[in-house]
């Protein structure tokens, strides 16, 4: 028993020494992990508190605010340890704004959103974009677009779905319906019924390749080992669409795509029909701006977009890409340069990157 107590005491002493080092450094990353109580003042603080540093012999560490207050200490009025840190406060305000947007029947005005979370419109707009990656208006637009997709699958009519999704008029929605859905609302509501999507399979150096295109442009380029699995993937996207095997003219398009896969330094000059949120489209555009032979990390890509805090959202947009190589998400790697996951296999990603380094 004494030996166990000695080990515990040594571990506690080592932890306290590390915590004191954080207090001396006023380390903000330690905030929320523990709290510093000062016997001579009767208050407890965050490790990063800007107040004058107390003497070590007067300090006791607590894991939570509740423990410090139970011991008779009161919160510091300067660093306010019992409140959320500024970053968490901002995130909470933005999360509340997102909730208001998603629950609103019509898109809330910027001034109303800012007032609801207690910020000025200018500050709120900047804060929202820095955390979410898009403006409140773009987020509201994407929310309505997602809502109308869901409503079209459940409503008894297209008109009902449009109004239920928060659009004020049919005209405003129909003006952009094809860009949002890739087809008419009626066709989308039917799971792609009456929409024609041509596709064809081929072989390339990376294995099987499936190319699909709507009337607007190439909407899918899938890579894999099993051609049948690639066909099933297209069927799953629009179960009621008219999937038509490509004719001789379409096979020329497929040959063009295969040629691009094999010679990535060639210029992509085919129209694309890719659907996603406003932020996803920004990420995909940024991906297409990365030159062949160059790789960037998710953090670097977010920085190039002017959204350094949106690293996870950038990674999510890369994962949502359905057009291999033409939208080169394979050019994004981990911060240390190692290969991260790839929808069509890490080895294919490695092959593409190595191939692009050869001019």
N, C-alpha and C positions, 0 to 999 in steps of 0.2 A: 504493500500500500504506500509506504513512504516514497518508494522509487517512482510509482505512478504519479504521486503528487509533485515530485521534483520535475518530472517530464512536463507536466501540465504547467507548472510555474515557469519553466524555461520557455515553453511555447508562448505563454501569455506575455512574458517579458520581451520576447522577440517581436511579437505583434505590436506591443505598445511602442517599441523602439521605431518600428516602421511607420506607425501612425504619427509619432512625434516628428519624424523626418518630413512627413507630408504637411504637418502644421507649419514647420519651419519654412518649407518651400512654398507655402500657401497654394498647395496643389488642388486645383479645381476638379481634377478627375477623381479626387477622393471624396468630394461632396456627396452626401447621401449614403456613403459606406460606413461612416461612424461619426460621432459627435464629440466635441471637446468641451468638458465642463470645468469651470475655474472656481475653486473653493473660495478665493478672496473676493470675488464679485457676485457669486451666486447665479451666474448665467452660463448658458451653454451655446456653442457656436458651431458653424461649419469649419472644416479644416482650412478653408481658404479665406476666412474672415479677415477683412482689412484692418481690424482693430490691432492695437499693439500686442505683440506676442507675450503671453504670460510666462511666468517661471515654470519650469518643468515640474517642480515639486508640488505645485498647486493644481496640477491638471489631472483629471480623471477622464477616461474614455468610455463612451457608451455606444452600443450598437444602434439604438433607436432614440428618437425624441421622447417616446413614452417612458423609456427607462430613465433618461435624464430628468424628466419632470417628476417621475415617481420618487427620485432621490432628492427632490426639493429645489431643483434648478429651474430658472425661467429662461425663455428663448431670448437671444440677443436681438435688439431692435435694429441693429445695423445689417447683419447678414441674414436675419429672419430664417433660421434653420428649420422652423416648423412649416415653412411654405415651400412650394415647388421652386426648383432652381429656374432661372430665367428661360433657359432652353426648353425645359419641360413645360413651363407656363405658356410659352409661345406655341409649342406643339399641341397643347391642350386647347388653346384658342382656335388654332387652325382645324383641329379635329372637330370642334364644335361647329365651325363654319361649314365644314364638309357635310356634317350631319344635317344642318339646316338646308343646305342645297339639295341633298338627296331626298329630304322629306317634303320639300316645298312643292306645291302643285304648279306654281309658275316660278321662273328663275328670279331669285331675290336680287334686288339692286345692291350695288357695291356699298353704298352708304348705309343701307339697312343691315347688311352683314357686318360691316365694321362696327356699327353701333351696338349690335347684339353681343359682340365679343369685347367691347370696351376699348376699341382702338380707333385712331383716325383713319379715314379711307386710304390716305397715302401710305401710312405705315402698314396697315392691314394688307394692302395690295402687294407691297414688297415682301412682307413676311410670308404671305400665302404662297407666292411664287417661289421663294427661296426654299420652302419646305416641301411643297407638293411637286414643284417642277413646271407647273403651268399656272396661268392666271385664273382667278375665280371664274371669269367668264368662260374660259376654255374648259375648265373642270365642269361647269354647269352644262355646257354644250355636250361634253362627252357623257355626262350622267343622263341627259335626256336621250341621247342616241342609244345608250345601252338600255334605257327604260323602254324605248319604243321597240327595240328588237325583242325584248321580253314580252311586251304587250301584244305585239303582232302574232305571237305564237299562241296567245290565250284569248284575245278579244274576239267578239262575234263579228266585228267589222274593222276595216282599216281606219275609218274615221274615228271610231271609239278608241282605238289604240293610240292614235295621234293626240287626241285631247287628253287621254289618261296619262300620257307621257309628259304633259306639261306644255305642249305647243298651243299657241293662241289661235292659230288658223291653219287650215289645210294647206293654203298656198305657201306659207313659209316653210313647212316641212317638205312638200313636194318639190320645191325649188332645189333642194339639196339631197333628196331621197336617194338618188342613184349613187351619189358619192358616199353617202352614209352606209347604204346597204349593199351596193354593188349591183342592184337590180331594182325593179319596181317594188313598192311596198306590198302589193298583192302577191307577187311571186315570192317575196321573202316570207310572207305570212304562211305560204304553203310549203315552207321548207325548201324553197328554191324551185317550186313547181313552175313549169313553163320557161324557166331560165335555161339557157343552153350553155354548157361548159364543155368545151372540147379538151380532150386530153390524149396523150400518147406516151408510150413507154419506149425507152431506148437503153442502150448500154454505154457507159463511159468508163474512164479509168478508175472512177470511184465506186463503181458497181452499177446497180440499176438506177435509172433516173426517170421520174415522171414529171412531165410538163403539162400544166393545165392553164387554160385561158378562157376568160369570158369575152363578151363583145368589146370590153374596154381595154383589155390587155392581159398580160400574164398574171395569173392570180396564185399560182403555186408551182414551186419547183421542189420536189422531194427527192431525197437520196436514200438508198437502202440496199439491203441484200436480197430481199424478197419482193419481186414485182407485184405479186398479189397483195401484199401488205400495203404497198403504196397506193394501189387502187382502192383498197378499203378505207384508207385515210381520207381520200378525196370524197368517197361516198358518205363518210361520217360528217363531213363539213356541210354538205347540202344533200340530205337524204332523198329529197323529192325533185332535185334538179334533173334535167335531161343531160346525162353524161354521154357525150357522143365521141366515139373513137375518131381521132384526127384523120382527115383526108390527106391527099398528097401535098396540098398546099400547106396544111398544118405541119406536116412532117418536115417541111423546109424550116419552119419556125423552131421545131425541136432540134434540128441539126444546128441551127444558129446558137441555140442555148448550149448544146453540148460543146460546140466550138468555143464558146465563152468559158465554159468550165475548164476546158483543156488549155486554153491560152488566156489566162486571167488579165493580162496586160491589154487585151483588146477592149475597145470601148463598148459598153452596153448601150444599145440604141433601140431597144424594144420598149413599148409602153407597158407600164405595170398597173395592175388593179389590186392594190393592197388596202385592206380596211383595218382601221384601228382608231385609237383615241388620238386626240391632238398631240399629246405628249409622245405617244409611240411613233407617230409620223415624224416628229422632230428628231427622235433618236435614229430612225431609219434613214433620214436624210443625212444626219451626221455620219452614219456608218458608210454611206455611199461616198462621202467626202474623204475617207481614209484611202490614201493611194495604195495600190498593190505593192506588196513587199514590206509594208509598214504595219506594225501592231501597236495597239494602245491598251491601257488598262481601263476598267470600268470607270475608275475615278478620273482618269485623264479624259475619257470621252465626256463624262458629265461636266468637267471643267471647260472643255471646248464648247459645250452648249451653253455655258454661262450658268450651269446649275450644279455647282460643286457638292451640294448636300443631297443630290438626288441619285446617288450611286445605285441604291437598290432598285429604284424605279427604272433606271437605265438598264440594269441587268434583266429586269422583268420584260422590258420592251424587246431586248435582244432575243430572249427566250420565246417571245410571241411571234417572231418572224417566221413566215411560211414560204419565203422565196429564197432558197439557198443560193449562195454565191452572188446573185444579182444584188441582193442587200447583204453585204459581206459581214455578217455578225461573227464569222470565224476569225476576223482580224482583232477581236477583243480578247485579251488574256488577263491573267491575274496580275496583281501589282508586282510580284516577284518575277514575272515573265513566264511562269508555268502555264500550261493549258488548262482552262476551266472546261466545264461541261459544254457539249455541243449537241444540238437536237439530232443531228445525223451521225453522231459518233466522233469521239475524240481523235481517232486515227485519221479519219477523213479531214478533220480540222488541221491536224499536223501536216498531212500531205498538201493541203491547199496553201498553208503558210509557207512551207518549204518551196513549193512550186513557184509561188509569187516572188520569192527572193531571187529567182533566176531570171534575168532580163534577156 
